[in-house]
């Protein structure tokens, strides 16, 4: 909620949010390519695919993380 306020003020003033809350920390944010658990050969192929798409960071989620995300996605739209 707090950052929503900063965003609205920044838009009104025509200034980026970082100028309202402090100094700029970095020029860009690196995104991570993440895949579900899979066999080694499939993981290697997936990492290669990610590299070709320009990703420099690849993460394979654990079985626990994967199950948790799948359970969460089952609830999408329930509160909408």
DRENVO-340217 format. One record per residue: residue number from 1; residue in three letters; chain; x, y, z of N, C-alpha, C, O, CB in turn. Coordinates in steps of 0.001 Angstrom, whole numbers, plus 524288, in hexadecimal, padded with zeros to 5 digits. Atoms other than C-alpha are relative to their C-alpha. Glycine has a CB too. Layout:
N
<node pos="NUM" code="ALA" unit="A" n_u="X" n_v="Y" n_w="Z" ca_u="X" ca_v="Y" ca_w="Z" c_u="X" c_v="Y" c_w="Z" o_u="X" o_v="Y" o_w="Z" cb_u="X" cb_v="Y" cb_w="Z"/>
...
This chain:
80
<node pos="1" code="UNK" unit="A" n_u="8032E" n_v="7FB60" n_w="80000" ca_u="80000" ca_v="80000" ca_w="80000" c_u="80365" c_v="804EF" c_w="80000" o_u="80236" o_v="808C5" o_w="7FD5A" cb_u="7FC5C" cb_v="7FFF6" cb_w="804AF"/>
<node pos="2" code="UNK" unit="A" n_u="7FC90" n_v="7FB79" n_w="7FF9D" ca_u="80B07" ca_v="80943" ca_w="80364" c_u="8024C" c_v="8016A" c_w="7FAA9" o_u="80289" o_v="80601" o_w="7F93F" cb_u="80467" cb_v="7FEF0" cb_w="803EF"/>
<node pos="3" code="UNK" unit="A" n_u="7FD9B" n_v="7FEE9" n_w="80515" ca_u="81165" ca_v="807D1" ca_w="7F607" c_u="7FBFB" c_v="801D7" c_w="7FC02" o_u="7FD56" o_v="8048A" o_w="7F844" cb_u="802C9" cb_v="7FB28" cb_w="7FDF6"/>
<node pos="4" code="UNK" unit="A" n_u="80427" n_v="7FDFE" n_w="8035D" ca_u="80459" ca_v="80A3B" ca_w="7EF72" c_u="7FF9F" c_v="805E1" c_w="800A4" o_u="7FF11" o_v="808C3" o_w="7FCD4" cb_u="7FAB4" cb_v="7FD60" cb_w="80145"/>
<node pos="5" code="UNK" unit="A" n_u="80011" n_v="7FA64" n_w="7FEE0" ca_u="80436" ca_v="81777" ca_w="7F614" c_u="8049F" c_v="802BA" c_w="7FD5C" o_u="803FB" o_v="806BE" o_w="7FAC9" cb_u="80021" cb_v="800F6" cb_w="805F6"/>
<node pos="6" code="UNK" unit="A" n_u="7FB63" n_v="7FDA8" n_w="80278" ca_u="8121B" ca_v="81A4B" ca_w="7F1A5" c_u="7FF63" c_v="80034" c_w="7FA0D" o_u="800E9" o_v="80408" o_w="7F792" cb_u="804F4" cb_v="7FCE7" cb_w="80176"/>
<node pos="7" code="UNK" unit="A" n_u="800CA" n_v="80024" n_w="805A5" ca_u="80E80" ca_v="81647" ca_w="7E3D2" c_u="7FC49" c_v="80458" c_w="7FE48" o_u="7FD4F" o_v="80702" o_w="7FA68" cb_u="7FDDC" cb_v="7FAA5" cb_w="7FE51"/>
<node pos="8" code="UNK" unit="A" n_u="803BD" n_v="7FBDC" n_w="80156" ca_u="802CF" ca_v="81F7C" ca_w="7E394" c_u="80278" c_v="8056A" c_w="80079" o_u="801B5" o_v="808C0" o_w="7FD18" cb_u="7FB2C" cb_v="7FFA7" cb_w="80388"/>
<node pos="9" code="UNK" unit="A" n_u="7FD62" n_v="7FAF7" n_w="7FF46" ca_u="80AD9" ca_v="82ACA" ca_w="7E8F7" c_u="80410" c_v="800D5" c_w="7FBBA" o_u="80489" o_v="80519" o_w="7F98F" cb_u="80298" cb_v="8004E" cb_w="80575"/>
<node pos="10" code="UNK" unit="A" n_u="7FC07" n_v="7FFA7" n_w="8041F" ca_u="815D0" ca_v="827D5" ca_w="7DF63" c_u="7FDA0" c_v="80141" c_w="7FABB" o_u="7FFC9" o_v="80461" o_w="7F7C8" cb_u="8030B" cb_v="7FAF0" cb_w="7FFA6"/>
<node pos="11" code="UNK" unit="A" n_u="8029F" n_v="7FEEE" n_w="804F6" ca_u="80C65" ca_v="827C3" ca_w="7D3EC" c_u="7FE14" c_v="805AD" c_w="7FFE2" o_u="7FE78" o_v="80852" o_w="7FBE2" cb_u="7FB5D" cb_v="7FC2A" cb_w="7FF2A"/>
<node pos="12" code="UNK" unit="A" n_u="801EC" n_v="7FA9C" n_w="7FFB7" ca_u="80681" ca_v="834A3" ca_w="7D878" c_u="8046E" c_v="803E1" c_w="7FF3D" o_u="803D3" o_v="807C7" o_w="7FC7E" cb_u="7FD4A" cb_v="800FF" cb_w="80541"/>
<node pos="13" code="UNK" unit="A" n_u="7FB83" n_v="7FC73" n_w="8005F" ca_u="813E9" ca_v="83AFC" ca_w="7D9C9" c_u="80350" c_v="7FF15" c_w="7FB23" o_u="806B5" o_v="8023B" o_w="7F9D9" cb_u="80362" cb_v="7FF70" cb_w="804CA"/>
<node pos="14" code="UNK" unit="A" n_u="7FCCD" n_v="8014F" n_w="8048F" ca_u="8196A" ca_v="8346F" ca_w="7CDAF" c_u="80572" c_v="7FE3B" c_w="8017B" o_u="80929" o_v="7FF0E" o_w="7FE8A" cb_u="8005D" cb_v="8049F" cb_w="7FC65"/>
<node pos="15" code="UNK" unit="A" n_u="7FAF5" n_v="801D9" n_w="7FE11" ca_u="82468" ca_v="82E65" ca_w="7D5A1" c_u="7FFCB" c_v="7FA1D" c_w="800EC" o_u="7FBB1" o_v="7F80E" o_w="8025C" cb_u="80188" cb_v="802E2" cb_w="80515"/>
<node pos="16" code="UNK" unit="A" n_u="7FFE5" n_v="80593" n_w="7FEC0" ca_u="828A8" ca_v="82035" ca_w="7D700" c_u="7FFBE" c_v="7FF2B" c_w="805E9" o_u="8017F" o_v="80279" o_w="808EE" cb_u="804F5" cb_v="7FD6D" cb_w="7FDBD"/>
<node pos="17" code="UNK" unit="A" n_u="800BC" n_v="8011C" n_w="7FA72" ca_u="8257E" ca_v="819E1" ca_w="7E410" c_u="80523" c_v="80023" c_w="80300" o_u="80547" o_v="801F8" o_w="80772" cb_u="7FD6C" cb_v="7FAB5" cb_w="800B2"/>
<node pos="18" code="UNK" unit="A" n_u="7FB12" n_v="80025" n_w="7FD0E" ca_u="833CC" ca_v="817F5" ca_w="7E7A5" c_u="801BE" c_v="80569" c_w="801C7" o_u="8046E" o_v="805E3" o_w="805BD" cb_u="80447" cb_v="7FD89" cb_w="7FCB3"/>
<node pos="19" code="UNK" unit="A" n_u="7FE85" n_v="7FAB9" n_w="7FE53" ca_u="83589" ca_v="826B2" ca_w="7E840" c_u="7FCE5" c_v="801B2" c_w="804CC" o_u="7FEA8" o_v="8050C" o_w="807C3" cb_u="7FF2A" cb_v="803EB" cb_w="7FB89"/>
<node pos="20" code="UNK" unit="A" n_u="80330" n_v="7FEB1" n_w="7FB75" ca_u="82AAE" ca_v="8276E" ca_w="7F25E" c_u="801C3" c_v="7FD1A" c_w="804E4" o_u="80126" o_v="7FF0F" o_w="8093D" cb_u="7FA51" cb_v="7FECA" cb_w="7FEE7"/>
<node pos="21" code="UNK" unit="A" n_u="7FEA8" n_v="80331" n_w="7FB70" ca_u="82FFF" ca_v="81CA5" ca_w="7FB1B" c_u="805E3" c_v="7FF62" c_w="800DC" o_u="80780" o_v="7FCBE" o_w="8048A" cb_u="7FD92" cb_v="7FAB0" cb_w="7FF74"/>
<node pos="22" code="UNK" unit="A" n_u="7FA5A" n_v="8006D" n_w="7FF4A" ca_u="83EAF" ca_v="81DF0" ca_w="7F96A" c_u="802CF" c_v="7FFBE" c_w="7FACE" o_u="800B8" o_v="80142" o_w="7F6BF" cb_u="80155" cb_v="7FB38" cb_w="8033F"/>
<node pos="23" code="UNK" unit="A" n_u="7FCBA" n_v="80038" n_w="804A9" ca_u="8497A" ca_v="81B8A" ca_w="7EFC4" c_u="7FEDA" c_v="7FB2C" c_w="7FCB5" o_u="7FCDE" o_v="7F73D" o_w="7FEA3" cb_u="805BB" cb_v="80014" cb_w="80187"/>
<node pos="24" code="UNK" unit="A" n_u="80080" n_v="80464" n_w="80397" ca_u="8491C" ca_v="812B7" ca_w="7E3EA" c_u="80418" c_v="7FBE5" c_w="80178" o_u="808AB" o_v="7FD2E" o_w="80233" cb_u="800AA" cb_v="801CF" cb_w="7FA2D"/>
<node pos="25" code="UNK" unit="A" n_u="7FC70" n_v="80432" n_w="7FE56" ca_u="84F22" ca_v="80589" ca_w="7E779" c_u="802A7" c_v="7FD42" c_w="7FB76" o_u="8073B" o_v="7FBD8" o_w="7FBD6" cb_u="7FD11" cb_v="7FC08" cb_w="80331"/>
<node pos="26" code="UNK" unit="A" n_u="7FDD8" n_v="802DD" n_w="80478" ca_u="85125" ca_v="7FF2C" ca_w="7DA37" c_u="7FD72" c_v="801EA" c_w="7FAFF" o_u="7F941" o_v="80447" o_w="7FB13" cb_u="7FF32" cb_v="7FA05" cb_w="800A4"/>
<node pos="27" code="UNK" unit="A" n_u="80211" n_v="7FE59" n_w="8050A" ca_u="84F1A" ca_v="801AE" ca_w="7CBE3" c_u="7FC0E" c_v="7FC2E" c_w="7FDC5" o_u="7F8AD" o_v="7FDA6" o_w="7FAAE" cb_u="80461" cb_v="800BB" cb_w="7FC31"/>
<node pos="28" code="UNK" unit="A" n_u="803A3" n_v="803E8" n_w="80205" ca_u="847F8" ca_v="7F507" ca_w="7C938" c_u="7FF43" c_v="7FBA9" c_w="80400" o_u="80267" o_v="7FB05" o_w="80795" cb_u="801FA" cb_v="7FDBE" cb_w="7FAC4"/>
<node pos="29" code="UNK" unit="A" n_u="80129" n_v="80462" n_w="7FC91" ca_u="841F4" ca_v="7E967" ca_w="7CFFE" c_u="8003A" c_v="7FB0E" c_w="7FCB6" o_u="7FDC0" o_v="7FAB7" o_w="7F89B" cb_u="7FA8A" cb_v="800A3" cb_w="802BA"/>
<node pos="30" code="UNK" unit="A" n_u="7FF75" n_v="804D9" n_w="802E9" ca_u="845AB" ca_v="7DBD5" ca_w="7CB9C" c_u="7FB92" c_v="7FC39" c_w="8016B" o_u="7FA60" o_v="7FB72" o_w="80603" cb_u="80560" cb_v="7FD7C" cb_w="80116"/>
<node pos="31" code="UNK" unit="A" n_u="80434" n_v="803C1" n_w="7FF30" ca_u="83AA9" ca_v="7D201" ca_w="7C9E3" c_u="80236" c_v="7FA7B" c_w="8000C" o_u="8062D" o_v="7F95A" o_w="7FD92" cb_u="7FBC6" cb_v="8008E" cb_w="7FBBC"/>
<node pos="32" code="UNK" unit="A" n_u="7FE6D" n_v="80573" n_w="7FF8C" ca_u="83BD1" ca_v="7C3AB" ca_w="7CD39" c_u="7FC5D" c_v="7FC8E" c_w="7FCD8" o_u="7F79A" o_v="7FD2F" o_w="7FD10" cb_u="8000F" cb_v="7FE44" cb_w="805B9"/>
<node pos="33" code="UNK" unit="A" n_u="80313" n_v="803EB" n_w="802C6" ca_u="8374F" ca_v="7B8B3" ca_w="7C461" c_u="7FF7E" c_v="7FB64" c_w="803AD" o_u="8036A" o_v="7F953" o_w="8058A" cb_u="80295" cb_v="7FE60" cb_w="7FA9D"/>
<node pos="34" code="UNK" unit="A" n_u="800D1" n_v="80444" n_w="7FC4E" ca_u="8313A" ca_v="7AE35" ca_w="7CCCD" c_u="7FCD2" c_v="7FBA7" c_w="7FD7E" o_u="7F91A" o_v="7FCA5" o_w="7FA9C" cb_u="7FD43" cb_v="801FB" cb_w="804F4"/>
<node pos="35" code="UNK" unit="A" n_u="802E0" n_v="80477" n_w="80212" ca_u="82CAF" ca_v="7A09B" ca_w="7C95B" c_u="7FE9C" c_v="7FC46" c_w="80469" o_u="8010B" o_v="7FC62" o_w="8088E" cb_u="80335" cb_v="7FD29" cb_w="7FBC4"/>
<node pos="36" code="UNK" unit="A" n_u="8016F" n_v="803E3" n_w="7FC08" ca_u="825F6" ca_v="795B3" ca_w="7D0D8" c_u="80409" c_v="7FB9F" c_w="80028" o_u="8074C" o_v="7FB3C" o_w="7FCA5" cb_u="7FA81" cb_v="7FDBD" cb_w="7FEE4"/>
<node pos="37" code="UNK" unit="A" n_u="7FC68" n_v="8046E" n_w="7FFB9" ca_u="82D6E" ca_v="7899D" ca_w="7D543" c_u="7FF4C" c_v="7FC6D" c_w="7FB41" o_u="7FAE9" o_v="7FB50" o_w="7F9A1" cb_u="7FF23" cb_v="7FCE6" cb_w="8051B"/>
<node pos="38" code="UNK" unit="A" n_u="8002A" n_v="80382" n_w="80489" ca_u="830E9" ca_v="780C8" ca_w="7C9D1" c_u="80517" c_v="7FCF7" c_w="7FFB8" o_u="808D9" o_v="7FE50" o_w="80265" cb_u="7FF11" cb_v="80319" cb_w="7FAD6"/>
<node pos="39" code="UNK" unit="A" n_u="7FB2D" n_v="80318" n_w="8008A" ca_u="83B01" ca_v="7768A" ca_w="7C5C6" c_u="80496" c_v="80354" c_w="7FE02" o_u="803D4" o_v="80787" o_w="7FBCC" cb_u="7FF12" cb_v="7FB62" cb_w="7FC41"/>
<node pos="40" code="UNK" unit="A" n_u="7FB3B" n_v="7FD12" n_w="80143" ca_u="8490F" ca_v="77AD6" ca_w="7C35B" c_u="8004F" c_v="801BE" c_w="7FA50" o_u="8018F" o_v="80646" o_w="7F94A" cb_u="804B2" cb_v="7FCBB" cb_w="80140"/>
<node pos="41" code="UNK" unit="A" n_u="7FF9D" n_v="7FE87" n_w="80593" ca_u="848AC" ca_v="77AA6" ca_w="7B46F" c_u="7FC06" c_v="8043E" c_w="7FEAB" o_u="7FD35" o_v="807D6" o_w="7FBB3" cb_u="7FF23" cb_v="7FB28" cb_w="7FC70"/>
<node pos="42" code="UNK" unit="A" n_u="803FC" n_v="7FC03" n_w="800F8" ca_u="83C14" ca_v="78278" ca_w="7B449" c_u="80194" c_v="80530" c_w="80281" o_u="80097" o_v="8095F" o_w="8005A" cb_u="7FAA4" cb_v="7FE34" cb_w="8021D"/>
<node pos="43" code="UNK" unit="A" n_u="7FE22" n_v="7FB42" n_w="7FD59" ca_u="841FE" ca_v="78C0F" ca_w="7BE09" c_u="80426" c_v="802B8" c_w="7FCB9" o_u="80413" o_v="8077F" o_w="7FC2A" cb_u="80236" cb_v="7FEAA" cb_w="80575"/>
<node pos="44" code="UNK" unit="A" n_u="7FBE1" n_v="7FDC1" n_w="80347" ca_u="84DE5" ca_v="78DFB" ca_w="7B54E" c_u="7FDA1" c_v="802A6" c_w="7FB37" o_u="7FF44" o_v="806EB" o_w="7F9BB" cb_u="803F0" cb_v="7FBBE" cb_w="7FE4F"/>
<node pos="45" code="UNK" unit="A" n_u="80294" n_v="7FDB4" n_w="8049A" ca_u="8451E" ca_v="79068" ca_w="7A986" c_u="7FD18" c_v="80501" c_w="8017F" o_u="7FD1E" o_v="808D1" o_w="7FE8F" cb_u="7FC29" cb_v="7FC07" cb_w="7FD82"/>
<node pos="46" code="UNK" unit="A" n_u="802E4" n_v="7FB6A" n_w="7FE33" ca_u="83CDE" ca_v="799F7" ca_w="7B151" c_u="803B8" c_v="80486" c_w="8012D" o_u="80294" o_v="80904" o_w="7FFE3" cb_u="7FCC1" cb_v="7FEA8" cb_w="804E3"/>
<node pos="47" code="UNK" unit="A" n_u="7FC18" n_v="7FBF2" n_w="7FED7" ca_u="848ED" ca_v="7A15C" ca_w="7B618" c_u="8023A" c_v="8024A" c_w="7FAF2" o_u="8032C" o_v="806FD" o_w="7FA97" cb_u="80479" cb_v="7FDBD" cb_w="80369"/>
<node pos="48" code="UNK" unit="A" n_u="7FE1B" n_v="7FE36" n_w="8051A" ca_u="84DDB" ca_v="7A222" ca_w="7A81B" c_u="7FBFC" c_v="803A7" c_w="7FD70" o_u="7FD58" o_v="807BD" o_w="7FB4C" cb_u="80126" cb_v="7FB42" cb_w="7FC63"/>
<node pos="49" code="UNK" unit="A" n_u="80442" n_v="7FCCC" n_w="80218" ca_u="840B8" ca_v="7A76E" ca_w="7A3B8" c_u="7FFE6" c_v="8055A" c_w="802AB" o_u="7FF4A" o_v="8095E" o_w="80018" cb_u="7FAB1" cb_v="7FD33" cb_w="800B9"/>
<node pos="50" code="UNK" unit="A" n_u="80000" n_v="7FB1B" n_w="7FD0B" ca_u="84139" ca_v="7B1B0" ca_w="7AE86" c_u="8048F" c_v="8037E" c_w="7FE4F" o_u="803E9" o_v="80836" o_w="7FDAB" cb_u="80050" cb_v="7FEE2" cb_w="805EC"/>
<node pos="51" code="UNK" unit="A" n_u="7FB65" n_v="7FD01" n_w="801A5" ca_u="84EF7" ca_v="7B5D8" ca_w="7AA79" c_u="7FF2C" c_v="8026B" c_w="7FAA1" o_u="800AB" o_v="806E5" o_w="7F9B5" cb_u="804DE" cb_v="7FC7F" cb_w="7FFF1"/>
<node pos="52" code="UNK" unit="A" n_u="8010D" n_v="7FDF4" n_w="8053E" ca_u="84AB6" ca_v="7B759" ca_w="79C53" c_u="7FC1E" c_v="80486" c_w="80027" o_u="7FC34" o_v="807F4" o_w="7FCC9" cb_u="7FDEA" cb_v="7FBA8" cb_w="7FC78"/>
<node pos="53" code="UNK" unit="A" n_u="803D1" n_v="7FBC1" n_w="7FF6D" ca_u="83FA2" ca_v="7C016" ca_w="7A0F9" c_u="8026A" c_v="804C9" c_w="802B0" o_u="7FFDA" o_v="808D1" o_w="8033C" cb_u="7FB3B" cb_v="7FE17" cb_w="80321"/>
<node pos="54" code="UNK" unit="A" n_u="7FD48" n_v="7FB95" n_w="7FDA6" ca_u="849BA" ca_v="7C8D3" ca_w="7A7B0" c_u="80032" c_v="7FFF4" c_w="805ED" o_u="8024E" o_v="80394" o_w="80847" cb_u="7FD85" cb_v="804DE" cb_w="7FE48"/>
<node pos="55" code="UNK" unit="A" n_u="7FFC6" n_v="80052" n_w="7FA4B" ca_u="84802" ca_v="7C478" ca_w="7B5C5" c_u="80579" c_v="7FE7B" c_w="801AF" o_u="807F3" o_v="7FB20" o_w="7FF49" cb_u="7FBF5" cb_v="7FC09" cb_w="8021F"/>
<node pos="56" code="UNK" unit="A" n_u="7FADE" n_v="8014C" n_w="7FDE6" ca_u="8547A" ca_v="7C423" ca_w="7BDAF" c_u="7FF84" c_v="7FD04" c_w="80520" o_u="80355" o_v="7FACA" o_w="80706" cb_u="8033D" cb_v="804F4" cb_w="800CD"/>
<node pos="57" code="UNK" unit="A" n_u="800E9" n_v="802B7" n_w="7FB16" ca_u="84E5D" ca_v="7BE64" ca_w="7C9F8" c_u="7FBCA" c_v="7FBDD" c_w="7FF21" o_u="7F78C" o_v="7FD09" o_w="7FD31" cb_u="7FE5F" cb_v="803E5" cb_w="80467"/>
<node pos="58" code="UNK" unit="A" n_u="803AA" n_v="8045C" n_w="800A5" ca_u="847B4" ca_v="7B113" ca_w="7C9E7" c_u="7FF47" c_v="7FD61" c_w="80544" o_u="80311" o_v="7FC52" o_w="80808" cb_u="801FC" cb_v="7FBFE" cb_w="7FBD2"/>
<node pos="59" code="UNK" unit="A" n_u="80119" n_v="8029F" n_w="7FB0F" ca_u="84109" ca_v="7AACE" ca_w="7D577" c_u="7FC27" c_v="7FB97" c_w="7FF05" o_u="7F84C" o_v="7FC3B" o_w="7FC38" cb_u="7FDD2" cb_v="803E4" cb_w="8041D"/>
<node pos="60" code="UNK" unit="A" n_u="803BC" n_v="80450" n_w="8003B" ca_u="83A8B" ca_v="79DB0" ca_w="7D68E" c_u="7FD7F" c_v="7FFA6" c_w="8055F" o_u="8002D" o_v="7FEF2" o_w="8094D" cb_u="802B2" cb_v="7FAAB" cb_w="7FE61"/>
<node pos="61" code="UNK" unit="A" n_u="802B0" n_v="80021" n_w="7FAF6" ca_u="83032" ca_v="79DB2" ca_w="7E118" c_u="8002D" c_v="7FA83" c_w="80244" o_u="800BF" o_v="7F6AA" o_w="7FF70" cb_u="7FA4B" cb_v="801DB" cb_w="7FF6F"/>
<node pos="62" code="UNK" unit="A" n_u="80032" n_v="80513" n_w="7FD69" ca_u="82FAD" ca_v="792DC" ca_w="7EB0C" c_u="7FA82" c_v="7FDC7" c_w="7FF65" o_u="7F6DD" o_v="80098" o_w="7FE02" cb_u="8018B" cb_v="80075" cb_w="805E4"/>
<node pos="63" code="UNK" unit="A" n_u="80523" n_v="80286" n_w="80051" ca_u="8247F" ca_v="7893B" ca_w="7EB23" c_u="7FC26" c_v="802A7" c_w="803B3" o_u="7F794" o_v="80362" o_w="80265" cb_u="8006E" cb_v="7FA1D" cb_w="8014D"/>
<node pos="64" code="UNK" unit="A" n_u="80351" n_v="7FD61" n_w="7FC18" ca_u="81F34" ca_v="78FEA" ca_w="7F748" c_u="7FE08" c_v="8054A" c_w="7FDFF" o_u="7F967" o_v="80680" o_w="7FE74" cb_u="8030B" cb_v="800C4" cb_w="80526"/>
<node pos="65" code="UNK" unit="A" n_u="8018B" n_v="7FAED" n_w="80234" ca_u="81F43" ca_v="79D71" ca_w="7F0D6" c_u="7FC08" c_v="7FF4B" c_w="7FBA6" o_u="7F82B" o_v="80223" o_w="7FB51" cb_u="804CB" cb_v="802F8" cb_w="7FDEF"/>
<node pos="66" code="UNK" unit="A" n_u="8036A" n_v="80100" n_w="80478" ca_u="818E6" ca_v="797E3" ca_w="7E4AF" c_u="7FA81" c_v="7FE7C" c_w="801D9" o_u="7F6A3" o_v="80082" o_w="7FFD5" cb_u="80251" cb_v="7FBA6" cb_w="7FC82"/>
<node pos="67" code="UNK" unit="A" n_u="8051E" n_v="80199" n_w="7FDEA" ca_u="80DF1" ca_v="79142" ca_w="7EC67" c_u="7FD37" c_v="804A6" c_w="8026E" o_u="7F882" o_v="80553" o_w="801B7" cb_u="800A2" cb_v="7FB98" cb_w="80415"/>
<node pos="68" code="UNK" unit="A" n_u="80250" n_v="7FB6F" n_w="7FD6A" ca_u="80BBB" ca_v="79DAA" ca_w="7F447" c_u="7FDC0" c_v="803CC" c_w="7FC01" o_u="7F970" o_v="805CB" o_w="7FCBD" cb_u="80416" cb_v="802C9" cb_w="80369"/>
<node pos="69" code="UNK" unit="A" n_u="801EF" n_v="7FC6C" n_w="8040E" ca_u="80A67" ca_v="7A611" ca_w="7E804" c_u="7FB2F" c_v="7FDC7" c_w="7FD4A" o_u="7F786" o_v="800A6" o_w="7FC14" cb_u="8044D" cb_v="8011A" cb_w="7FBF5"/>
<node pos="70" code="UNK" unit="A" n_u="80487" n_v="80267" n_w="80287" ca_u="80112" ca_v="79C61" ca_w="7E1D5" c_u="7FB33" c_v="80051" c_w="80379" o_u="7F6E1" o_v="80137" o_w="8018E" cb_u="80127" cb_v="7FA4F" cb_w="7FE9F"/>
<node pos="71" code="UNK" unit="A" n_u="80470" n_v="7FF9B" n_w="7FC69" ca_u="7F886" ca_v="79C5E" ca_w="7EDEB" c_u="7FDFC" c_v="80594" c_w="8002C" o_u="7F942" o_v="80674" o_w="8004D" cb_u="8018C" cb_v="7FE2D" cb_w="80584"/>
<node pos="72" code="UNK" unit="A" n_u="80189" n_v="7FA7C" n_w="7FFE2" ca_u="7F87B" ca_v="7AB32" ca_w="7EE35" c_u="7FD06" c_v="8016F" c_w="7FB0B" o_u="7F923" o_v="80442" o_w="7FB48" cb_u="804D7" cb_v="8038B" cb_w="800A0"/>
<node pos="73" code="UNK" unit="A" n_u="8029A" n_v="7FE98" n_w="804E6" ca_u="7F4B0" ca_v="7AC1E" ca_w="7DFE3" c_u="7FA76" c_v="7FDCC" c_w="7FFBD" o_u="7F73D" o_v="7FFC0" o_w="7FCC0" cb_u="8032D" cb_v="7FE0B" cb_w="7FB58"/>
<node pos="74" code="UNK" unit="A" n_u="80547" n_v="8021A" n_w="7FFE1" ca_u="7E8B9" ca_v="7A3C4" ca_w="7E2D7" c_u="7FC18" c_v="803E2" c_w="80259" o_u="7F763" o_v="8037C" o_w="80173" cb_u="7FFEB" cb_v="7FAEE" cb_w="80315"/>
<node pos="75" code="UNK" unit="A" n_u="80361" n_v="7FC39" n_w="7FD70" ca_u="7E373" ca_v="7AF2C" ca_w="7EAC3" c_u="7FF63" c_v="8051B" c_w="7FD00" o_u="7FC85" o_v="80890" o_w="7FEB7" cb_u="8020D" cb_v="80121" cb_w="8054F"/>
<node pos="76" code="UNK" unit="A" n_u="80055" n_v="7FB30" n_w="80307" ca_u="7E525" ca_v="7B99F" ca_w="7E04A" c_u="7FA5D" c_v="8011A" c_w="7FE94" o_u="7F78F" o_v="7FD98" o_w="7FCDC" cb_u="80361" cb_v="7FFA9" cb_w="7FB0F"/>
<node pos="77" code="UNK" unit="A" n_u="8054B" n_v="7FE73" n_w="80167" ca_u="7D892" ca_v="7C0FA" ca_w="7DE23" c_u="7FC08" c_v="7FF32" c_w="80444" o_u="7F79C" o_v="80106" o_w="803CD" cb_u="7FE52" cb_v="7FD1E" cb_w="7FB57"/>
<node pos="78" code="UNK" unit="A" n_u="803BB" n_v="800F5" n_w="7FBC1" ca_u="7D256" ca_v="7BC7C" ca_w="7EADE" c_u="7FE86" c_v="8050C" c_w="802B5" o_u="7FA00" o_v="805D4" o_w="80423" cb_u="80243" cb_v="7FC28" cb_w="803F7"/>
<node pos="79" code="UNK" unit="A" n_u="8011D" n_v="7FB25" n_w="7FD39" ca_u="7D39F" ca_v="7C9DF" ca_w="7F112" c_u="7FED0" c_v="80481" c_w="7FC58" o_u="7FDC0" o_v="808D5" o_w="7FE27" cb_u="80486" cb_v="8016C" cb_w="80371"/>
<node pos="80" code="UNK" unit="A" n_u="800E5" n_v="7FBC6" n_w="803CD" ca_u="7D1AF" ca_v="7D1B8" ca_w="7E4A1" c_u="7FA58" c_v="801AC" c_w="7FFD8" o_u="7F8F2" o_v="8052D" o_w="7FCDC" cb_u="801B3" cb_v="7FE50" cb_w="7FA95"/>
